[in-house]
Amino acid sequence: MSNIENISLLSGLVSPERIMKLEAAAARHQQQSNILFAIRSVEDQVIEVSAVQGEKASGTYASEAILVKRTQDLFSKLPSEIKIRVAAETYLPSPASLVDVSWIEKKMNEKGVRIKKIAFDTGIDRESIADWVTGKRRMSQIVKAMFYFYLSK
């Protein structure tokens, strides 16, 4: 499987060795920063490339300018007459990723909501709600989303 989507579009423009080097560099970007590259079009010596950063465990993300620079650097070894146009898409974390025990506690206090009310409104048993609210039980992304939307209204 290719590390750069549609890399085959470059086969007439650059050597197979250069394509292999591009693939290896793209694999490092994917492994280290979860950045994925895709060649969208190749026309009149202009290559349009998209760079998209996915979620990272560290929670640190590249800005759009950095994604553009990394993409240009990746493709900089192509012949000089070839121009690179980059469309970068930064990672936008889910609003539910904010949810933790302290966030829930703060929102429940602000809104005057009790565990019993959340259980009644959601149909989830009080014990499960209490375990999530107190941190006894780990929250899945779905549970975090439920709390986010329930307590953000």
Contacts in CASP RR format, 6 or more apart in sequence:
PFRMAT RR
TARGET T0000
AUTHOR 0000-0000-0000
METHOD contacts of the structure
MODEL  1
MSNIENISLLSGLVSPERIMKLEAAAARHQQQSNILFAIRSVEDQVIEVS
AVQGEKASGTYASEAILVKRTQDLFSKLPSEIKIRVAAETYLPSPASLVD
VSWIEKKMNEKGVRIKKIAFDTGIDRESIADWVTGKRRMSQIVKAMFYFY
LSK
2 8 0 8 1.000
2 23 0 8 1.000
3 23 0 8 1.000
3 24 0 8 1.000
3 26 0 8 1.000
3 27 0 8 1.000
3 30 0 8 1.000
3 37 0 8 1.000
4 22 0 8 1.000
4 23 0 8 1.000
4 26 0 8 1.000
4 37 0 8 1.000
4 38 0 8 1.000
4 39 0 8 1.000
5 36 0 8 1.000
5 37 0 8 1.000
5 38 0 8 1.000
5 39 0 8 1.000
6 38 0 8 1.000
6 39 0 8 1.000
6 40 0 8 1.000
7 19 0 8 1.000
7 22 0 8 1.000
7 23 0 8 1.000
7 39 0 8 1.000
9 39 0 8 1.000
9 41 0 8 1.000
9 42 0 8 1.000
9 47 0 8 1.000
10 19 0 8 1.000
10 22 0 8 1.000
10 39 0 8 1.000
10 42 0 8 1.000
10 47 0 8 1.000
10 78 0 8 1.000
11 19 0 8 1.000
13 42 0 8 1.000
13 78 0 8 1.000
13 79 0 8 1.000
13 82 0 8 1.000
14 22 0 8 1.000
14 78 0 8 1.000
14 79 0 8 1.000
18 77 0 8 1.000
18 78 0 8 1.000
21 77 0 8 1.000
22 74 0 8 1.000
22 75 0 8 1.000
22 77 0 8 1.000
25 74 0 8 1.000
26 37 0 8 1.000
26 74 0 8 1.000
29 35 0 8 1.000
29 37 0 8 1.000
29 70 0 8 1.000
29 74 0 8 1.000
30 36 0 8 1.000
33 53 0 8 1.000
33 56 0 8 1.000
33 62 0 8 1.000
33 70 0 8 1.000
34 53 0 8 1.000
34 54 0 8 1.000
34 55 0 8 1.000
34 56 0 8 1.000
34 91 0 8 1.000
35 51 0 8 1.000
35 52 0 8 1.000
35 53 0 8 1.000
35 54 0 8 1.000
35 62 0 8 1.000
35 67 0 8 1.000
35 70 0 8 1.000
36 51 0 8 1.000
36 52 0 8 1.000
36 53 0 8 1.000
36 54 0 8 1.000
37 49 0 8 1.000
37 50 0 8 1.000
37 51 0 8 1.000
37 71 0 8 1.000
37 74 0 8 1.000
38 49 0 8 1.000
38 50 0 8 1.000
38 52 0 8 1.000
39 47 0 8 1.000
39 48 0 8 1.000
39 49 0 8 1.000
40 48 0 8 1.000
40 49 0 8 1.000
40 50 0 8 1.000
40 87 0 8 1.000
41 47 0 8 1.000
41 48 0 8 1.000
42 48 0 8 1.000
45 81 0 8 1.000
45 82 0 8 1.000
45 83 0 8 1.000
46 82 0 8 1.000
46 83 0 8 1.000
46 84 0 8 1.000
46 85 0 8 1.000
47 75 0 8 1.000
47 78 0 8 1.000
47 82 0 8 1.000
47 83 0 8 1.000
47 84 0 8 1.000
47 85 0 8 1.000
48 85 0 8 1.000
48 86 0 8 1.000
48 87 0 8 1.000
49 71 0 8 1.000
49 75 0 8 1.000
49 84 0 8 1.000
49 85 0 8 1.000
49 86 0 8 1.000
49 87 0 8 1.000
50 86 0 8 1.000
50 87 0 8 1.000
50 88 0 8 1.000
50 89 0 8 1.000
51 67 0 8 1.000
51 68 0 8 1.000
51 70 0 8 1.000
51 71 0 8 1.000
51 86 0 8 1.000
51 87 0 8 1.000
51 88 0 8 1.000
51 89 0 8 1.000
52 88 0 8 1.000
52 89 0 8 1.000
53 61 0 8 1.000
53 62 0 8 1.000
53 67 0 8 1.000
53 89 0 8 1.000
53 90 0 8 1.000
53 91 0 8 1.000
54 91 0 8 1.000
55 91 0 8 1.000
55 93 0 8 1.000
56 91 0 8 1.000
59 93 0 8 1.000
61 90 0 8 1.000
61 91 0 8 1.000
62 70 0 8 1.000
62 90 0 8 1.000
63 90 0 8 1.000
64 88 0 8 1.000
64 89 0 8 1.000
64 90 0 8 1.000
67 86 0 8 1.000
67 88 0 8 1.000
67 89 0 8 1.000
67 90 0 8 1.000
68 86 0 8 1.000
68 88 0 8 1.000
71 84 0 8 1.000
71 86 0 8 1.000
71 88 0 8 1.000
72 84 0 8 1.000
72 86 0 8 1.000
75 84 0 8 1.000
78 84 0 8 1.000
94 141 0 8 1.000
94 145 0 8 1.000
95 148 0 8 1.000
95 152 0 8 1.000
96 141 0 8 1.000
96 144 0 8 1.000
96 145 0 8 1.000
96 147 0 8 1.000
96 148 0 8 1.000
96 149 0 8 1.000
97 144 0 8 1.000
98 148 0 8 1.000
99 139 0 8 1.000
99 144 0 8 1.000
99 145 0 8 1.000
99 147 0 8 1.000
99 148 0 8 1.000
100 139 0 8 1.000
101 133 0 8 1.000
101 134 0 8 1.000
101 135 0 8 1.000
103 147 0 8 1.000
104 132 0 8 1.000
104 133 0 8 1.000
104 147 0 8 1.000
104 151 0 8 1.000
105 133 0 8 1.000
107 113 0 8 1.000
107 147 0 8 1.000
107 151 0 8 1.000
107 152 0 8 1.000
108 114 0 8 1.000
108 133 0 8 1.000
108 151 0 8 1.000
111 151 0 8 1.000
113 151 0 8 1.000
115 126 0 8 1.000
115 129 0 8 1.000
115 130 0 8 1.000
115 133 0 8 1.000
116 126 0 8 1.000
118 124 0 8 1.000
118 129 0 8 1.000
118 150 0 8 1.000
119 125 0 8 1.000
119 126 0 8 1.000
119 129 0 8 1.000
121 150 0 8 1.000
122 129 0 8 1.000
122 146 0 8 1.000
122 150 0 8 1.000
128 137 0 8 1.000
130 136 0 8 1.000
131 137 0 8 1.000
132 139 0 8 1.000
132 143 0 8 1.000
132 147 0 8 1.000
139 147 0 8 1.000
END
